[in-house]
């Protein structure tokens, strides 16, 4: 059974005797007083909940636990730094791929709205616009839709105008409701 738990006064005495040296060692290892204080509390909580079987070994037990806890903390901080550096590097190389949740929702909403406008257009207009915005050239669009290449520019302009009218009609519909 626990040797220290039945005797809170014994734990209190051990705490007062060893806390200053535990804290000093943690500060030396971590170079961060606030983190050292937090870990010192964790070390003594571990001592209270799971004391060593031999009370005379408390000093060595505390040293072992504080050292392991400090190295675990330092490892965690190193992993966090590496993750941050990777994210920063990725952000610098691909800034457009990082969007806030709000930006992603807005973009999705805009895409859905454009899809709705496109579906309200005649099929030929929809095909023209989708082909053009998919990167097809005028000659490829002409082949795909069986029209003369010189007509493609005029057809795209008309389809674009109808899309704009659809968008305007849709926007005004929402503002009058």
N, C-alpha and C positions, 0 to 999 in steps of 0.2 A: 504494500500500500504506500501511498505518498508519505514521505518523511516530513515534508514541510507544510503541507496543507492543514493538518490538524493543529499546527502551531503558527497562527498568523503573526505572533510577535517574533518568532524565529525568522520568518520571511522578511518582516519589516527590518530586523537587525541586519540580515544579509543584504537587503536592498541598500540600506544606508551605508553599509561598509563597502560594498562593491560598485555601486552606481557611479561614483566619480571616476574610477579607473576604467570601467566599461565605456563610459561616455568619452573619456580622453582617447582611448584606443580607437573608438569608432570615428572620432573627429580626425585622428591622424590617418586612418585608412581612407575615409570618404572625402575629406577636405570640404565638408558641408555640415555645419553645425545642426541645422534644422533636420536634415536626413538622419544624422547621427542620433539626435534626441529621439526621433521616431523609432529607429531601429533598437535603441537601448530599451525603450518601453516594450517592444516586441520580445526582446531577449528575456526581460524579467517576467513577462507574461508567460513565455514558454517555461521558464523556471518554475513559476507558480503552478502551472497546469501539469507539468511533467518533470518533476525534480529528479536529480541523479539519485541512484540507489544508495550512494555513500555520501552523507552530508559533508564530510571532510573534503570531498572532491569538487565542491561547488565552484571554487575559483577556476580550476582547470576546465570544468564544464562550461562556465560562463565564457571563458576565453575561446573555446572551441565553437560555441554557438554564435558568439558575436562575430568571429572571423568568417564563419560560413555565411551568416546573414549579410555581412558587409560585402562579401564577394558576389553573393546572389544579387544584391542591390546594384553593384557596379556592372555586372553582366547585363542586367535588365536595362540599365541606362545606356550601355553601349549598343544593345539591340535597338533601343528606341532612337538613338542618334543615327544608326545605320539606316533605319527605316525612313527617318526624316530626310536624310541625304538622298536616298533613292527616290523618294517622292519629289523632292526639290529638283533633282536631275531630270526626272521624267516630266515635271511641269515645265522646265526650261526647254526641253526638246519637243514636247507636245502640248503647248499651252491650251490649244483648242479642245483637247480631249478631256480637260478637267472643267466640269460645269457644276454649278451649285444645283441642288435639288430643284430649286425654283426655276433656274434656267432650263433644266431638262424638261420640266413639266410644261413650261411656256413653249418650248420648241415642239414638244409633242402635240400640244394644243394647236399650234400654228399649222403643223403638218396635217393634222386631222381636218382643220378648217379648209386648207387648200385642197385636200382630197374631196371634201364635200363640194367645193366650188367646181372642181374638175368633173365630178360626177353629174353635175347639173348641166354641163355643156354637151353639145352633140358629140357623138362618138368620134367623128373624124377630127374635130378640134382637140378633143382629149388626147387622141393618138398623136397628133402633130406636136402638141406641147410636151407630152411625155417623152417622145423620141428626141426632141430638141434638147430638153433638159437632162436627158440621159447621155448626151454627148454625141449624138448622131450629127453628121454633116448634112448640108442641104441635099447633096447628091444621094446620100444613103436614105434620107427621108423620102425623096422622090421615088427611089426604087421600092422602098417598103410600102408606100401608099399608092403606087401606080399613078403618079402625076408627073408633069413636066418639071424639071429642076427649076426653071425660071419662076414657076408659080409658087414654089415653096415659101419664099420670103413674104409674098402677099398673103398666102394662107396662114402663115405663122402670125403675121401682124393682126389679121382679123380674129384669129383664135385668141390671141393675147388680149385684144380689145374686149372680146366677149367674156373672157375670164375676169378682166378688170370690172366690167359691168356687173358680173355675178358677185364679185367681192363687194362692190359698192352697194348693191341691192341687199346683200346679206348683212352688211354693217348697218345700213339704215333700218332694216327690219328689226335688229336687236335694239337700236336706240329708240324706236317708237313703241316698243312693248313695255 
